[in-house]
Amino acid sequence: MKAEKREYNEMSRAIDRVSEGLDSIIEMYNEIEEDKPIIKLDDQVLSNLEEAKEKYGEDFIDKKLNNLIKEALSWLDAPAEEE
């Protein structure tokens, strides 16, 4: 393929940009971690959760669930009873 100097330089810059983009994608891929759910919810609970978020809004439900979980885990701060 024949090209003028300007076309050659444009093509070279385009190849450099594609190469940089590919390097970024490879770097992101290498940093991927497996997403493991903290709580395994059954299908009915997930369905109810989605319905509640649609009805009351995501922020409201998130706040309620966070408060509920904090309360449920408050025993972690309590001193252990000796036997």
C-alpha positions in Angstrom: 0.0 0.0 0.0 1.3 3.4 -0.9 0.9 6.4 1.4 2.1 9.9 1.7 4.2 10.9 4.7 1.2 12.6 6.3 -1.0 9.5 5.9 1.8 7.3 7.3 2.1 9.5 10.4 -1.6 9.5 11.0 -1.7 5.8 10.7 1.2 5.4 13.0 -0.5 7.6 15.7 -3.7 5.7 15.3 -1.8 2.4 15.9 -0.2 3.9 19.0 -3.5 4.9 20.4 -5.0 1.5 19.7 -2.0 -0.1 21.4 -2.4 2.1 24.5 -6.1 1.3 24.7 -5.3 -2.4 24.5 -2.7 -2.1 27.2 -5.3 -0.4 29.4 -7.9 -3.1 28.8 -5.3 -5.8 29.6 -4.3 -4.0 32.8 -8.0 -3.8 33.8 -8.5 -7.5 33.0 -5.5 -8.5 35.1 -6.9 -6.5 38.1 -10.3 -8.2 38.0 -11.3 -9.9 41.3 -14.1 -12.4 41.6 -17.3 -10.8 43.1 -18.5 -13.0 45.9 -21.8 -12.1 47.5 -21.6 -11.4 51.2 -25.1 -12.7 51.8 -26.7 -15.4 49.6 -30.4 -14.4 49.2 -32.9 -16.8 47.8 -34.9 -15.9 44.7 -38.1 -14.9 46.6 -36.1 -12.5 48.8 -34.4 -11.0 45.8 -37.8 -10.6 44.0 -39.3 -8.9 47.1 -36.2 -6.6 47.4 -36.6 -5.5 43.8 -40.3 -4.9 44.3 -39.6 -2.8 47.4 -36.9 -0.8 45.7 -39.4 0.0 42.9 -42.1 1.0 45.3 -40.1 2.9 47.9 -36.9 3.9 46.1 -33.5 2.3 46.2 -32.0 4.8 48.7 -34.8 4.2 51.2 -34.5 0.4 51.0 -30.7 0.6 51.2 -30.8 2.7 54.4 -33.4 0.4 56.0 -31.4 -2.8 55.2 -28.2 -1.2 56.4 -29.9 -0.3 59.7 -31.4 -3.7 60.0 -28.0 -5.5 59.4 -26.2 -3.1 61.8 -28.8 -4.0 64.5 -28.6 -7.7 63.8 -24.8 -7.6 64.0 -24.6 -5.4 67.1 -23.8 -8.5 69.2 -20.3 -8.4 67.7 -19.5 -5.4 70.0 -20.9 -7.1 73.1 -18.3 -8.7 75.4 -18.1 -12.5 75.2 -19.8 -14.3 78.1 -17.5 -16.5 80.1 -18.7 -20.0 80.8 
